Amino acid sequence: MKDLTRTDDIVKELPETEEFFYGIGAVLGRAVFSARMEASLTQKELADKADVDLTTVTRAEGGSGGLEVHMYDKLFRALGISPREYAALFGHS
């Protein structure tokens, strides 16, 4: 029998549940972090490139949410990710 309290296992098996279990801030935060790592940028470098405060990058990657949509947009654009690409995170294209 599966342990239904282990949300990581559920999300691995059913990726479409990620937003439900972790919230949109966490999903976007992981996307920002992954893209930043792939681009080999520090948080400070991304902040400078996106023209935002370092705390904005830290909050975004922390997944706590509370950031306005335009801040995520600035981060994604600085990482070379179009709105169409990040909409795909939620199954929209």
N, C-alpha and C positions, 0 to 999 in steps of 0.2 A: 504494500500500500504506500502511496506517495505521501510525503509530508507536505500538506497544503499550507503550512506556515512558512515554508522556504520560498519566498517570492522569486529569488534568483533562479531557482529551478523551474518555476512556472513560466517565467519570462523566456528562459532558454527554449522551452518546449512550445510556448505560445507567444512569439514576439509581439503580436498585436496587443498584448495586455500590458506592455511596458509603461505606456503613458498612464494607464489606470493605477498601477501599483506605485510608480515612482513620481508621478506628476510631470507636467510639461517642463518645469524648470530643470528637473534632473535629466530628462531626455535631451534638452537643448544643451545643458551643461556638459554632458558626456560627449555630445557632438562637437562642441567648441574645443574641449580638451583634446579629443582625438585628432581633430584637424590641426590644432596648434602643434601637437607632437609630430604629426606627419610633415608639417612645414618647418620643423626644427626651430621654432620660435620660443623665446622665453615669454612669460606672462607680460613682462614690461615691454618687450618688443611688439607683442600683439597690441597692447594698450596704445603704444605710440602710433602704430600703423593704423589702428582703428580710430584714433583721436578720442580716446576715452581714458578715464582714470584707471590706474592699476587695480583699485578696489572693484571696479566694474568687472574686470576679467576674473578676479578672484571670486566674486559673488556668482558670476555666471557659471564658472566651472564647478563651484561648490554645489550647484543644483538647488539652491534654496529658493530660487524664483525671486519674485519681487522686482525684477527688472522690467522696464518697459520694452515693448516689442522693438522699438527703433534701436535700442542698445544691442539686442541680439542681431538685428539687421546690420549694424555697423561692424560687429565682430565677424559675422559670416562673410560680409563683403571684403573685409580686410584679409580674410583667409581664402578669398577667391571662390567662395561658395555663393551661387546665385539663389534668389528667393525660390525659384522652382526646385532647386536641389534640396534646400532645407525643408520645403513643404513635403518633399518625398519622404522625410523622416516620419511623417504622420499618414503616409499612404495617399497623399494628394499630389497630383501632378498637373 
